[in-house]
Amino acid sequence: MGATRQVGLNMPTALYKKLKKLADDNGQTTTYVLEQAAEHYIRYVAPTQNTVRPEFMAHVRKSMKKNDKLLQLLAK
């Protein structure tokens, strides 16, 4: 991977515990698991995020925010 850079991050405690358990169960470090997750996100997830026009997604988010209460009631 080459040069490295130390970073700090904050995450919910429950998520960190799951991450730590996963790493321990597989004989890996949390750093390794996070590196793999970042690589996966960059390679497979991020490229698909641009398949919908940003203007459309902004409209969807605005509409969902506006109708949040209705969406919650419908979800019940």
PDB file of N, H, CA, C and O in Angstrom:
ATOM      1  N   MET A   1       0.826  -1.183   0.000  1.00  0.00           N
ATOM      2  CA  MET A   1       0.000   0.000   0.000  1.00  0.00           C
ATOM      3  C   MET A   1       0.871   1.248   0.000  1.00  0.00           C
ATOM      4  O   MET A   1       0.399   2.316  -0.389  1.00  0.00           O
ATOM      5  N   GLY A   2       2.101   1.149   0.415  1.00  0.00           N
ATOM      6  H   GLY A   2       2.485   0.281   0.731  1.00  0.00           H
ATOM      7  CA  GLY A   2       2.982   2.304   0.392  1.00  0.00           C
ATOM      8  C   GLY A   2       2.945   3.094   1.677  1.00  0.00           C
ATOM      9  O   GLY A   2       2.763   2.540   2.762  1.00  0.00           O
ATOM     10  N   ALA A   3       3.121   4.400   1.543  1.00  0.00           N
ATOM     11  H   ALA A   3       3.270   4.850   0.663  1.00  0.00           H
ATOM     12  CA  ALA A   3       3.140   5.282   2.705  1.00  0.00           C
ATOM     13  C   ALA A   3       1.795   5.241   3.429  1.00  0.00           C
ATOM     14  O   ALA A   3       0.747   5.026   2.820  1.00  0.00           O
ATOM     15  N   THR A   4       1.853   5.448   4.714  1.00  0.00           N
ATOM     16  H   THR A   4       2.705   5.622   5.209  1.00  0.00           H
ATOM     17  CA  THR A   4       0.628   5.459   5.506  1.00  0.00           C
ATOM     18  C   THR A   4       0.455   6.799   6.184  1.00  0.00           C
ATOM     19  O   THR A   4       1.387   7.597   6.288  1.00  0.00           O
ATOM     20  N   ARG A   5      -0.749   7.022   6.637  1.00  0.00           N
ATOM     21  H   ARG A   5      -1.506   6.374   6.552  1.00  0.00           H
ATOM     22  CA  ARG A   5      -1.057   8.254   7.357  1.00  0.00           C
ATOM     23  C   ARG A   5      -1.947   7.880   8.529  1.00  0.00           C
ATOM     24  O   ARG A   5      -2.936   7.165   8.370  1.00  0.00           O
ATOM     25  N   GLN A   6      -1.593   8.364   9.687  1.00  0.00           N
ATOM     26  H   GLN A   6      -0.790   8.945   9.816  1.00  0.00           H
ATOM     27  CA  GLN A   6      -2.391   8.089  10.871  1.00  0.00           C
ATOM     28  C   GLN A   6      -3.577   9.042  10.902  1.00  0.00           C
ATOM     29  O   GLN A   6      -3.423  10.251  10.730  1.00  0.00           O
ATOM     30  N   VAL A   7      -4.763   8.482  11.125  1.00  0.00           N
ATOM     31  H   VAL A   7      -4.889   7.500  11.265  1.00  0.00           H
ATOM     32  CA  VAL A   7      -5.975   9.297  11.202  1.00  0.00           C
ATOM     33  C   VAL A   7      -6.732   8.929  12.472  1.00  0.00           C
ATOM     34  O   VAL A   7      -6.584   7.830  13.005  1.00  0.00           O
ATOM     35  N   GLY A   8      -7.529   9.850  12.934  1.00  0.00           N
ATOM     36  H   GLY A   8      -7.649  10.743  12.501  1.00  0.00           H
ATOM     37  CA  GLY A   8      -8.394   9.594  14.079  1.00  0.00           C
ATOM     38  C   GLY A   8      -9.834   9.715  13.619  1.00  0.00           C
ATOM     39  O   GLY A   8     -10.145  10.511  12.733  1.00  0.00           O
ATOM     40  N   LEU A   9     -10.692   8.944  14.206  1.00  0.00           N
ATOM     41  H   LEU A   9     -10.440   8.297  14.925  1.00  0.00           H
ATOM     42  CA  LEU A   9     -12.090   9.064  13.845  1.00  0.00           C
ATOM     43  C   LEU A   9     -12.962   8.771  15.053  1.00  0.00           C
ATOM     44  O   LEU A   9     -12.545   8.099  15.996  1.00  0.00           O
ATOM     45  N   ASN A  10     -14.155   9.278  15.005  1.00  0.00           N
ATOM     46  H   ASN A  10     -14.494   9.824  14.239  1.00  0.00           H
ATOM     47  CA  ASN A  10     -15.141   9.018  16.037  1.00  0.00           C
ATOM     48  C   ASN A  10     -16.247   8.181  15.418  1.00  0.00           C
ATOM     49  O   ASN A  10     -16.697   8.458  14.306  1.00  0.00           O
ATOM     50  N   MET A  11     -16.681   7.162  16.137  1.00  0.00           N
ATOM     51  H   MET A  11     -16.316   6.937  17.040  1.00  0.00           H
ATOM     52  CA  MET A  11     -17.788   6.344  15.668  1.00  0.00           C
ATOM     53  C   MET A  11     -18.589   5.903  16.880  1.00  0.00           C
ATOM     54  O   MET A  11     -18.071   5.874  17.996  1.00  0.00           O
ATOM     55  N   PRO A  12     -19.841   5.562  16.665  1.00  0.00           N
ATOM     56  CA  PRO A  12     -20.649   5.103  17.783  1.00  0.00           C
ATOM     57  C   PRO A  12     -20.001   3.885  18.460  1.00  0.00           C
ATOM     58  O   PRO A  12     -19.446   3.012  17.792  1.00  0.00           O
ATOM     59  N   THR A  13     -20.080   3.845  19.772  1.00  0.00           N
ATOM     60  H   THR A  13     -20.530   4.553  20.314  1.00  0.00           H
ATOM     61  CA  THR A  13     -19.459   2.761  20.541  1.00  0.00           C
ATOM     62  C   THR A  13     -19.948   1.401  20.082  1.00  0.00           C
ATOM     63  O   THR A  13     -19.153   0.472  19.944  1.00  0.00           O
ATOM     64  N   ALA A  14     -21.239   1.270  19.843  1.00  0.00           N
ATOM     65  H   ALA A  14     -21.886   2.025  19.955  1.00  0.00           H
ATOM     66  CA  ALA A  14     -21.799  -0.025  19.421  1.00  0.00           C
ATOM     67  C   ALA A  14     -21.184  -0.478  18.095  1.00  0.00           C
ATOM     68  O   ALA A  14     -20.898  -1.661  17.911  1.00  0.00           O
ATOM     69  N   LEU A  15     -20.986   0.461  17.179  1.00  0.00           N
ATOM     70  H   LEU A  15     -21.219   1.422  17.328  1.00  0.00           H
ATOM     71  CA  LEU A  15     -20.376   0.121  15.893  1.00  0.00           C
ATOM     72  C   LEU A  15     -18.928  -0.304  16.081  1.00  0.00           C
ATOM     73  O   LEU A  15     -18.470  -1.258  15.452  1.00  0.00           O
ATOM     74  N   TYR A  16     -18.205   0.404  16.945  1.00  0.00           N
ATOM     75  H   TYR A  16     -18.577   1.179  17.456  1.00  0.00           H
ATOM     76  CA  TYR A  16     -16.809   0.037  17.202  1.00  0.00           C
ATOM     77  C   TYR A  16     -16.726  -1.361  17.807  1.00  0.00           C
ATOM     78  O   TYR A  16     -15.848  -2.143  17.441  1.00  0.00           O
ATOM     79  N   LYS A  17     -17.624  -1.678  18.722  1.00  0.00           N
ATOM     80  H   LYS A  17     -18.337  -1.043  19.020  1.00  0.00           H
ATOM     81  CA  LYS A  17     -17.604  -3.012  19.335  1.00  0.00           C
ATOM     82  C   LYS A  17     -17.814  -4.105  18.291  1.00  0.00           C
ATOM     83  O   LYS A  17     -17.164  -5.149  18.344  1.00  0.00           O
ATOM     84  N   LYS A  18     -18.724  -3.867  17.340  1.00  0.00           N
ATOM     85  H   LYS A  18     -19.252  -3.019  17.298  1.00  0.00           H
ATOM     86  CA  LYS A  18     -18.952  -4.837  16.259  1.00  0.00           C
ATOM     87  C   LYS A  18     -17.708  -4.966  15.393  1.00  0.00           C
ATOM     88  O   LYS A  18     -17.310  -6.069  15.017  1.00  0.00           O
ATOM     89  N   LEU A  19     -17.100  -3.829  15.081  1.00  0.00           N
ATOM     90  H   LEU A  19     -17.423  -2.933  15.386  1.00  0.00           H
ATOM     91  CA  LEU A  19     -15.879  -3.822  14.285  1.00  0.00           C
ATOM     92  C   LEU A  19     -14.767  -4.595  14.984  1.00  0.00           C
ATOM     93  O   LEU A  19     -14.103  -5.430  14.370  1.00  0.00           O
ATOM     94  N   LYS A  20     -14.568  -4.317  16.254  1.00  0.00           N
ATOM     95  H   LYS A  20     -15.107  -3.639  16.753  1.00  0.00           H
ATOM     96  CA  LYS A  20     -13.524  -4.973  17.039  1.00  0.00           C
ATOM     97  C   LYS A  20     -13.752  -6.471  17.107  1.00  0.00           C
ATOM     98  O   LYS A  20     -12.815  -7.254  16.947  1.00  0.00           O
ATOM     99  N   LYS A  21     -15.007  -6.878  17.348  1.00  0.00           N
ATOM    100  H   LYS A  21     -15.768  -6.242  17.479  1.00  0.00           H
ATOM    101  CA  LYS A  21     -15.320  -8.317  17.431  1.00  0.00           C
ATOM    102  C   LYS A  21     -15.060  -9.000  16.102  1.00  0.00           C
ATOM    103  O   LYS A  21     -14.485 -10.088  16.058  1.00  0.00           O
ATOM    104  N   LEU A  22     -15.486  -8.361  15.013  1.00  0.00           N
ATOM    105  H   LEU A  22     -15.953  -7.478  15.048  1.00  0.00           H
ATOM    106  CA  LEU A  22     -15.256  -8.915  13.683  1.00  0.00           C
ATOM    107  C   LEU A  22     -13.768  -9.104  13.424  1.00  0.00           C
ATOM    108  O   LEU A  22     -13.338 -10.157  12.952  1.00  0.00           O
ATOM    109  N   ALA A  23     -12.992  -8.084  13.735  1.00  0.00           N
ATOM    110  H   ALA A  23     -13.341  -7.229  14.118  1.00  0.00           H
ATOM    111  CA  ALA A  23     -11.549  -8.163  13.538  1.00  0.00           C
ATOM    112  C   ALA A  23     -10.944  -9.275  14.390  1.00  0.00           C
ATOM    113  O   ALA A  23     -10.171 -10.094  13.892  1.00  0.00           O
ATOM    114  N   ASP A  24     -11.296  -9.302  15.670  1.00  0.00           N
ATOM    115  H   ASP A  24     -11.924  -8.637  16.074  1.00  0.00           H
ATOM    116  CA  ASP A  24     -10.756 -10.324  16.572  1.00  0.00           C
ATOM    117  C   ASP A  24     -11.138 -11.731  16.124  1.00  0.00           C
ATOM    118  O   ASP A  24     -10.306 -12.637  16.119  1.00  0.00           O
ATOM    119  N   ASP A  25     -12.402 -11.904  15.750  1.00  0.00           N
ATOM    120  H   ASP A  25     -13.079 -11.168  15.754  1.00  0.00           H
ATOM    121  CA  ASP A  25     -12.880 -13.224  15.324  1.00  0.00           C
ATOM    122  C   ASP A  25     -12.157 -13.735  14.090  1.00  0.00           C
ATOM    123  O   ASP A  25     -12.052 -14.944  13.879  1.00  0.00           O
ATOM    124  N   ASN A  26     -11.654 -12.803  13.265  1.00  0.00           N
ATOM    125  H   ASN A  26     -11.739 -11.821  13.436  1.00  0.00           H
ATOM    126  CA  ASN A  26     -10.972 -13.193  12.036  1.00  0.00           C
ATOM    127  C   ASN A  26      -9.456 -13.058  12.121  1.00  0.00           C
ATOM    128  O   ASN A  26      -8.753 -13.202  11.122  1.00  0.00           O
ATOM    129  N   GLY A  27      -8.959 -12.777  13.331  1.00  0.00           N
ATOM    130  H   GLY A  27      -9.530 -12.660  14.143  1.00  0.00           H
ATOM    131  CA  GLY A  27      -7.517 -12.664  13.503  1.00  0.00           C
ATOM    132  C   GLY A  27      -6.927 -11.461  12.782  1.00  0.00           C
ATOM    133  O   GLY A  27      -5.789 -11.505  12.313  1.00  0.00           O
ATOM    134  N   GLN A  28      -7.701 -10.392  12.697  1.00  0.00           N
ATOM    135  H   GLN A  28      -8.625 -10.356  13.079  1.00  0.00           H
ATOM    136  CA  GLN A  28      -7.253  -9.197  11.998  1.00  0.00           C
ATOM    137  C   GLN A  28      -7.241  -8.015  12.966  1.00  0.00           C
ATOM    138  O   GLN A  28      -7.796  -8.086  14.062  1.00  0.00           O
ATOM    139  N   THR A  29      -6.610  -6.947  12.545  1.00  0.00           N
ATOM    140  H   THR A  29      -6.160  -6.889  11.654  1.00  0.00           H
ATOM    141  CA  THR A  29      -6.632  -5.726  13.350  1.00  0.00           C
ATOM    142  C   THR A  29      -7.813  -4.877  12.914  1.00  0.00           C
ATOM    143  O   THR A  29      -8.327  -5.027  11.806  1.00  0.00           O
ATOM    144  N   THR A  30      -8.237  -3.984  13.797  1.00  0.00           N
ATOM    145  H   THR A  30      -7.820  -3.862  14.698  1.00  0.00           H
ATOM    146  CA  THR A  30      -9.310  -3.068  13.414  1.00  0.00           C
ATOM    147  C   THR A  30      -8.851  -2.165  12.268  1.00  0.00           C
ATOM    148  O   THR A  30      -9.646  -1.802  11.401  1.00  0.00           O
ATOM    149  N   THR A  31      -7.578  -1.808  12.268  1.00  0.00           N
ATOM    150  H   THR A  31      -6.932  -2.103  12.973  1.00  0.00           H
ATOM    151  CA  THR A  31      -7.036  -0.986  11.185  1.00  0.00           C
ATOM    152  C   THR A  31      -7.197  -1.693   9.850  1.00  0.00           C
ATOM    153  O   THR A  31      -7.617  -1.082   8.867  1.00  0.00           O
ATOM    154  N   TYR A  32      -6.865  -2.980   9.809  1.00  0.00           N
ATOM    155  H   TYR A  32      -6.523  -3.476  10.607  1.00  0.00           H
ATOM    156  CA  TYR A  32      -6.978  -3.745   8.569  1.00  0.00           C
ATOM    157  C   TYR A  32      -8.429  -3.789   8.091  1.00  0.00           C
ATOM    158  O   TYR A  32      -8.698  -3.592   6.906  1.00  0.00           O
ATOM    159  N   VAL A  33      -9.363  -4.046   9.007  1.00  0.00           N
ATOM    160  H   VAL A  33      -9.145  -4.206   9.970  1.00  0.00           H
ATOM    161  CA  VAL A  33     -10.772  -4.131   8.630  1.00  0.00           C
ATOM    162  C   VAL A  33     -11.257  -2.782   8.098  1.00  0.00           C
ATOM    163  O   VAL A  33     -11.981  -2.732   7.104  1.00  0.00           O
ATOM    164  N   LEU A  34     -10.859  -1.688   8.755  1.00  0.00           N
ATOM    165  H   LEU A  34     -10.271  -1.728   9.562  1.00  0.00           H
ATOM    166  CA  LEU A  34     -11.251  -0.360   8.280  1.00  0.00           C
ATOM    167  C   LEU A  34     -10.637  -0.051   6.922  1.00  0.00           C
ATOM    168  O   LEU A  34     -11.295   0.552   6.074  1.00  0.00           O
ATOM    169  N   GLU A  35      -9.384  -0.454   6.700  1.00  0.00           N
ATOM    170  H   GLU A  35      -8.850  -0.944   7.389  1.00  0.00           H
ATOM    171  CA  GLU A  35      -8.752  -0.252   5.398  1.00  0.00           C
ATOM    172  C   GLU A  35      -9.520  -0.996   4.311  1.00  0.00           C
ATOM    173  O   GLU A  35      -9.766  -0.455   3.233  1.00  0.00           O
ATOM    174  N   GLN A  36      -9.891  -2.229   4.600  1.00  0.00           N
ATOM    175  H   GLN A  36      -9.691  -2.669   5.476  1.00  0.00           H
ATOM    176  CA  GLN A  36     -10.642  -3.023   3.629  1.00  0.00           C
ATOM    177  C   GLN A  36     -12.004  -2.404   3.342  1.00  0.00           C
ATOM    178  O   GLN A  36     -12.453  -2.379   2.196  1.00  0.00           O
ATOM    179  N   ALA A  37     -12.657  -1.905   4.388  1.00  0.00           N
ATOM    180  H   ALA A  37     -12.292  -1.926   5.319  1.00  0.00           H
ATOM    181  CA  ALA A  37     -13.960  -1.262   4.212  1.00  0.00           C
ATOM    182  C   ALA A  37     -13.832  -0.007   3.348  1.00  0.00           C
ATOM    183  O   ALA A  37     -14.660   0.231   2.469  1.00  0.00           O
ATOM    184  N   ALA A  38     -12.799   0.788   3.598  1.00  0.00           N
ATOM    185  H   ALA A  38     -12.127   0.594   4.312  1.00  0.00           H
ATOM    186  CA  ALA A  38     -12.582   2.005   2.813  1.00  0.00           C
ATOM    187  C   ALA A  38     -12.294   1.660   1.350  1.00  0.00           C
ATOM    188  O   ALA A  38     -12.830   2.297   0.443  1.00  0.00           O
ATOM    189  N   GLU A  39     -11.450   0.656   1.125  1.00  0.00           N
ATOM    190  H   GLU A  39     -11.015   0.139   1.863  1.00  0.00           H
ATOM    191  CA  GLU A  39     -11.142   0.221  -0.244  1.00  0.00           C
ATOM    192  C   GLU A  39     -12.406  -0.231  -0.961  1.00  0.00           C
ATOM    193  O   GLU A  39     -12.629   0.132  -2.116  1.00  0.00           O
ATOM    194  N   HIS A  40     -13.233  -1.019  -0.283  1.00  0.00           N
ATOM    195  H   HIS A  40     -13.052  -1.313   0.655  1.00  0.00           H
ATOM    196  CA  HIS A  40     -14.479  -1.517  -0.870  1.00  0.00           C
ATOM    197  C   HIS A  40     -15.391  -0.340  -1.226  1.00  0.00           C
ATOM    198  O   HIS A  40     -15.961  -0.294  -2.316  1.00  0.00           O
ATOM    199  N   TYR A  41     -15.520   0.603  -0.305  1.00  0.00           N
ATOM    200  H   TYR A  41     -15.057   0.566   0.581  1.00  0.00           H
ATOM    201  CA  TYR A  41     -16.385   1.758  -0.539  1.00  0.00           C
ATOM    202  C   TYR A  41     -15.900   2.565  -1.744  1.00  0.00           C
ATOM    203  O   TYR A  41     -16.690   2.938  -2.610  1.00  0.00           O
ATOM    204  N   ILE A  42     -14.608   2.825  -1.788  1.00  0.00           N
ATOM    205  H   ILE A  42     -13.966   2.521  -1.084  1.00  0.00           H
ATOM    206  CA  ILE A  42     -14.042   3.613  -2.886  1.00  0.00           C
ATOM    207  C   ILE A  42     -14.192   2.897  -4.221  1.00  0.00           C
ATOM    208  O   ILE A  42     -14.506   3.522  -5.234  1.00  0.00           O
ATOM    209  N   ARG A  43     -13.969   1.602  -4.221  1.00  0.00           N
ATOM    210  H   ARG A  43     -13.713   1.094  -3.398  1.00  0.00           H
ATOM    211  CA  ARG A  43     -13.987   0.835  -5.473  1.00  0.00           C
ATOM    212  C   ARG A  43     -15.400   0.527  -5.969  1.00  0.00           C
ATOM    213  O   ARG A  43     -15.670   0.633  -7.165  1.00  0.00           O
ATOM    214  N   TYR A  44     -16.308   0.145  -5.055  1.00  0.00           N
ATOM    215  H   TYR A  44     -16.089   0.059  -4.083  1.00  0.00           H
ATOM    216  CA  TYR A  44     -17.605  -0.367  -5.493  1.00  0.00           C
ATOM    217  C   TYR A  44     -18.810   0.520  -5.164  1.00  0.00           C
ATOM    218  O   TYR A  44     -19.755   0.581  -5.950  1.00  0.00           O
ATOM    219  N   VAL A  45     -18.793   1.191  -4.046  1.00  0.00           N
ATOM    220  H   VAL A  45     -18.025   1.141  -3.407  1.00  0.00           H
ATOM    221  CA  VAL A  45     -19.964   1.952  -3.633  1.00  0.00           C
ATOM    222  C   VAL A  45     -19.954   3.363  -4.208  1.00  0.00           C
ATOM    223  O   VAL A  45     -20.927   3.785  -4.833  1.00  0.00           O
ATOM    224  N   ALA A  46     -18.867   4.091  -4.003  1.00  0.00           N
ATOM    225  H   ALA A  46     -18.076   3.748  -3.496  1.00  0.00           H
ATOM    226  CA  ALA A  46     -18.797   5.486  -4.440  1.00  0.00           C
ATOM    227  C   ALA A  46     -19.083   5.660  -5.932  1.00  0.00           C
ATOM    228  O   ALA A  46     -19.816   6.581  -6.293  1.00  0.00           O
ATOM    229  N   PRO A  47     -18.541   4.819  -6.812  1.00  0.00           N
ATOM    230  CA  PRO A  47     -18.823   5.022  -8.243  1.00  0.00           C
ATOM    231  C   PRO A  47     -20.308   4.925  -8.589  1.00  0.00           C
ATOM    232  O   PRO A  47     -20.759   5.559  -9.543  1.00  0.00           O
ATOM    233  N   THR A  48     -21.057   4.156  -7.842  1.00  0.00           N
ATOM    234  H   THR A  48     -20.691   3.641  -7.067  1.00  0.00           H
ATOM    235  CA  THR A  48     -22.484   4.010  -8.148  1.00  0.00           C
ATOM    236  C   THR A  48     -23.307   5.169  -7.624  1.00  0.00           C
ATOM    237  O   THR A  48     -24.466   5.328  -8.007  1.00  0.00           O
ATOM    238  N   GLN A  49     -22.729   5.977  -6.755  1.00  0.00           N
ATOM    239  H   GLN A  49     -21.788   5.847  -6.444  1.00  0.00           H
ATOM    240  CA  GLN A  49     -23.463   7.097  -6.177  1.00  0.00           C
ATOM    241  C   GLN A  49     -23.706   8.210  -7.190  1.00  0.00           C
ATOM    242  O   GLN A  49     -24.561   9.068  -6.969  1.00  0.00           O
ATOM    243  N   ASN A  50     -22.979   8.207  -8.277  1.00  0.00           N
ATOM    244  H   ASN A  50     -22.285   7.510  -8.456  1.00  0.00           H
ATOM    245  CA  ASN A  50     -23.114   9.259  -9.283  1.00  0.00           C
ATOM    246  C   ASN A  50     -24.002   8.846 -10.444  1.00  0.00           C
ATOM    247  O   ASN A  50     -24.047   9.540 -11.460  1.00  0.00           O
ATOM    248  N   THR A  51     -24.710   7.728 -10.313  1.00  0.00           N
ATOM    249  H   THR A  51     -24.673   7.164  -9.488  1.00  0.00           H
ATOM    250  CA  THR A  51     -25.548   7.281 -11.411  1.00  0.00           C
ATOM    251  C   THR A  51     -26.851   8.064 -11.474  1.00  0.00           C
ATOM    252  O   THR A  51     -27.527   8.050 -12.502  1.00  0.00           O
ATOM    253  N   VAL A  52     -27.210   8.740 -10.400  1.00  0.00           N
ATOM    254  H   VAL A  52     -26.660   8.751  -9.564  1.00  0.00           H
ATOM    255  CA  VAL A  52     -28.416   9.564 -10.366  1.00  0.00           C
ATOM    256  C   VAL A  52     -27.965  11.024 -10.325  1.00  0.00           C
ATOM    257  O   VAL A  52     -27.062  11.389  -9.573  1.00  0.00           O
ATOM    258  N   ARG A  53     -28.601  11.834 -11.134  1.00  0.00           N
ATOM    259  H   ARG A  53     -29.335  11.537 -11.745  1.00  0.00           H
ATOM    260  CA  ARG A  53     -28.223  13.249 -11.176  1.00  0.00           C
ATOM    261  C   ARG A  53     -28.353  13.883  -9.798  1.00  0.00           C
ATOM    262  O   ARG A  53     -29.350  13.654  -9.112  1.00  0.00           O
ATOM    263  N   PRO A  54     -27.375  14.671  -9.379  1.00  0.00           N
ATOM    264  CA  PRO A  54     -27.412  15.312  -8.070  1.00  0.00           C
ATOM    265  C   PRO A  54     -28.663  16.167  -7.863  1.00  0.00           C
ATOM    266  O   PRO A  54     -29.177  16.254  -6.748  1.00  0.00           O
ATOM    267  N   GLU A  55     -29.151  16.796  -8.927  1.00  0.00           N
ATOM    268  H   GLU A  55     -28.734  16.726  -9.833  1.00  0.00           H
ATOM    269  CA  GLU A  55     -30.350  17.629  -8.812  1.00  0.00           C
ATOM    270  C   GLU A  55     -31.556  16.782  -8.417  1.00  0.00           C
ATOM    271  O   GLU A  55     -32.384  17.202  -7.609  1.00  0.00           O
ATOM    272  N   PHE A  56     -31.644  15.597  -8.991  1.00  0.00           N
ATOM    273  H   PHE A  56     -30.971  15.256  -9.648  1.00  0.00           H
ATOM    274  CA  PHE A  56     -32.751  14.701  -8.669  1.00  0.00           C
ATOM    275  C   PHE A  56     -32.673  14.252  -7.222  1.00  0.00           C
ATOM    276  O   PHE A  56     -33.674  14.250  -6.507  1.00  0.00           O
ATOM    277  N   MET A  57     -31.464  13.866  -6.792  1.00  0.00           N
ATOM    278  H   MET A  57     -30.651  13.868  -7.373  1.00  0.00           H
ATOM    279  CA  MET A  57     -31.301  13.414  -5.410  1.00  0.00           C
ATOM    280  C   MET A  57     -31.587  14.544  -4.430  1.00  0.00           C
ATOM    281  O   MET A  57     -32.143  14.296  -3.360  1.00  0.00           O
ATOM    282  N   ALA A  58     -31.225  15.768  -4.767  1.00  0.00           N
ATOM    283  H   ALA A  58     -30.774  15.969  -5.636  1.00  0.00           H
ATOM    284  CA  ALA A  58     -31.524  16.907  -3.903  1.00  0.00           C
ATOM    285  C   ALA A  58     -33.032  17.073  -3.773  1.00  0.00           C
ATOM    286  O   ALA A  58     -33.537  17.347  -2.684  1.00  0.00           O
ATOM    287  N   HIS A  59     -33.750  16.907  -4.877  1.00  0.00           N
ATOM    288  H   HIS A  59     -33.340  16.684  -5.761  1.00  0.00           H
ATOM    289  CA  HIS A  59     -35.214  16.996  -4.850  1.00  0.00           C
ATOM    290  C   HIS A  59     -35.809  15.880  -3.992  1.00  0.00           C
ATOM    291  O   HIS A  59     -36.728  16.120  -3.209  1.00  0.00           O
ATOM    292  N   VAL A  60     -35.293  14.674  -4.139  1.00  0.00           N
ATOM    293  H   VAL A  60     -34.547  14.479  -4.776  1.00  0.00           H
ATOM    294  CA  VAL A  60     -35.782  13.540  -3.350  1.00  0.00           C
ATOM    295  C   VAL A  60     -35.554  13.799  -1.864  1.00  0.00           C
ATOM    296  O   VAL A  60     -36.459  13.602  -1.053  1.00  0.00           O
ATOM    297  N   ARG A  61     -34.354  14.237  -1.504  1.00  0.00           N
ATOM    298  H   ARG A  61     -33.619  14.397  -2.162  1.00  0.00           H
ATOM    299  CA  ARG A  61     -34.056  14.513  -0.089  1.00  0.00           C
ATOM    300  C   ARG A  61     -34.961  15.612   0.470  1.00  0.00           C
ATOM    301  O   ARG A  61     -35.444  15.510   1.597  1.00  0.00           O
ATOM    302  N   LYS A  62     -35.187  16.663  -0.325  1.00  0.00           N
ATOM    303  H   LYS A  62     -34.794  16.746  -1.241  1.00  0.00           H
ATOM    304  CA  LYS A  62     -36.056  17.758   0.110  1.00  0.00           C
ATOM    305  C   LYS A  62     -37.478  17.247   0.320  1.00  0.00           C
ATOM    306  O   LYS A  62     -38.129  17.590   1.307  1.00  0.00           O
ATOM    307  N   SER A  63     -37.943  16.447  -0.591  1.00  0.00           N
ATOM    308  H   SER A  63     -37.414  16.168  -1.393  1.00  0.00           H
ATOM    309  CA  SER A  63     -39.297  15.902  -0.494  1.00  0.00           C
ATOM    310  C   SER A  63     -39.431  14.969   0.712  1.00  0.00           C
ATOM    311  O   SER A  63     -40.429  15.010   1.431  1.00  0.00           O
ATOM    312  N   MET A  64     -38.418  14.130   0.924  1.00  0.00           N
ATOM    313  H   MET A  64     -37.607  14.097   0.340  1.00  0.00           H
ATOM    314  CA  MET A  64     -38.463  13.205   2.068  1.00  0.00           C
ATOM    315  C   MET A  64     -38.449  13.973   3.383  1.00  0.00           C
ATOM    316  O   MET A  64     -39.164  13.621   4.322  1.00  0.00           O
ATOM    317  N   LYS A  65     -37.634  15.021   3.447  1.00  0.00           N
ATOM    318  H   LYS A  65     -37.054  15.306   2.685  1.00  0.00           H
ATOM    319  CA  LYS A  65     -37.580  15.827   4.667  1.00  0.00           C
ATOM    320  C   LYS A  65     -38.929  16.493   4.922  1.00  0.00           C
ATOM    321  O   LYS A  65     -39.424  16.518   6.049  1.00  0.00           O
ATOM    322  N   LYS A  66     -39.513  17.032   3.854  1.00  0.00           N
ATOM    323  H   LYS A  66     -39.111  17.012   2.939  1.00  0.00           H
ATOM    324  CA  LYS A  66     -40.802  17.709   3.952  1.00  0.00           C
ATOM    325  C   LYS A  66     -41.896  16.752   4.410  1.00  0.00           C
ATOM    326  O   LYS A  66     -42.787  17.139   5.166  1.00  0.00           O
ATOM    327  N   ASN A  67     -41.831  15.506   3.954  1.00  0.00           N
ATOM    328  H   ASN A  67     -41.108  15.191   3.340  1.00  0.00           H
ATOM    329  CA  ASN A  67     -42.876  14.523   4.246  1.00  0.00           C
ATOM    330  C   ASN A  67     -42.447  13.481   5.269  1.00  0.00           C
ATOM    331  O   ASN A  67     -43.003  12.384   5.309  1.00  0.00           O
ATOM    332  N   ASP A  68     -41.471  13.812   6.088  1.00  0.00           N
ATOM    333  H   ASP A  68     -41.019  14.704   6.056  1.00  0.00           H
ATOM    334  CA  ASP A  68     -40.919  12.856   7.048  1.00  0.00           C
ATOM    335  C   ASP A  68     -41.983  12.266   7.972  1.00  0.00           C
ATOM    336  O   ASP A  68     -42.018  11.054   8.182  1.00  0.00           O
ATOM    337  N   LYS A  69     -42.841  13.106   8.517  1.00  0.00           N
ATOM    338  H   LYS A  69     -42.813  14.091   8.346  1.00  0.00           H
ATOM    339  CA  LYS A  69     -43.864  12.620   9.444  1.00  0.00           C
ATOM    340  C   LYS A  69     -44.800  11.636   8.739  1.00  0.00           C
ATOM    341  O   LYS A  69     -45.133  10.588   9.293  1.00  0.00           O
ATOM    342  N   LEU A  70     -45.219  11.972   7.532  1.00  0.00           N
ATOM    343  H   LEU A  70     -44.949  12.823   7.083  1.00  0.00           H
ATOM    344  CA  LEU A  70     -46.084  11.089   6.762  1.00  0.00           C
ATOM    345  C   LEU A  70     -45.388   9.761   6.470  1.00  0.00           C
ATOM    346  O   LEU A  70     -46.004   8.699   6.574  1.00  0.00           O
ATOM    347  N   LEU A  71     -44.116   9.818   6.107  1.00  0.00           N
ATOM    348  H   LEU A  71     -43.616  10.680   6.022  1.00  0.00           H
ATOM    349  CA  LEU A  71     -43.358   8.595   5.845  1.00  0.00           C
ATOM    350  C   LEU A  71     -43.284   7.711   7.084  1.00  0.00           C
ATOM    351  O   LEU A  71     -43.394   6.489   6.991  1.00  0.00           O
ATOM    352  N   GLN A  72     -43.095   8.335   8.246  1.00  0.00           N
ATOM    353  H   GLN A  72     -43.005   9.328   8.322  1.00  0.00           H
ATOM    354  CA  GLN A  72     -43.038   7.570   9.491  1.00  0.00           C
ATOM    355  C   GLN A  72     -44.377   6.909   9.782  1.00  0.00           C
ATOM    356  O   GLN A  72     -44.419   5.755  10.207  1.00  0.00           O
ATOM    357  N   LEU A  73     -45.464   7.627   9.557  1.00  0.00           N
ATOM    358  H   LEU A  73     -45.430   8.565   9.211  1.00  0.00           H
ATOM    359  CA  LEU A  73     -46.799   7.049   9.788  1.00  0.00           C
ATOM    360  C   LEU A  73     -47.074   5.906   8.821  1.00  0.00           C
ATOM    361  O   LEU A  73     -47.648   4.886   9.203  1.00  0.00           O
ATOM    362  N   LEU A  74     -46.668   6.075   7.580  1.00  0.00           N
ATOM    363  H   LEU A  74     -46.201   6.903   7.270  1.00  0.00           H
ATOM    364  CA  LEU A  74     -46.869   5.013   6.594  1.00  0.00           C
ATOM    365  C   LEU A  74     -46.025   3.778   6.905  1.00  0.00           C
ATOM    366  O   LEU A  74     -46.421   2.660   6.573  1.00  0.00           O
ATOM    367  N   ALA A  75     -44.893   3.966   7.523  1.00  0.00           N
ATOM    368  H   ALA A  75     -44.572   4.874   7.792  1.00  0.00           H
ATOM    369  CA  ALA A  75     -44.012   2.856   7.846  1.00  0.00           C
ATOM    370  C   ALA A  75     -44.585   1.969   8.941  1.00  0.00           C
ATOM    371  O   ALA A  75     -44.189   0.811   9.076  1.00  0.00           O
ATOM    372  N   LYS A  76     -45.522   2.510   9.728  1.00  0.00           N
ATOM    373  H   LYS A  76     -45.844   3.450   9.619  1.00  0.00           H
ATOM    374  CA  LYS A  76     -46.095   1.722  10.835  1.00  0.00           C
ATOM    375  C   LYS A  76     -47.051   0.685  10.370  1.00  0.00           C
ATOM    376  O   LYS A  76     -47.609  -0.050  11.184  1.00  0.00           O
TER     377      LYS A  76
END
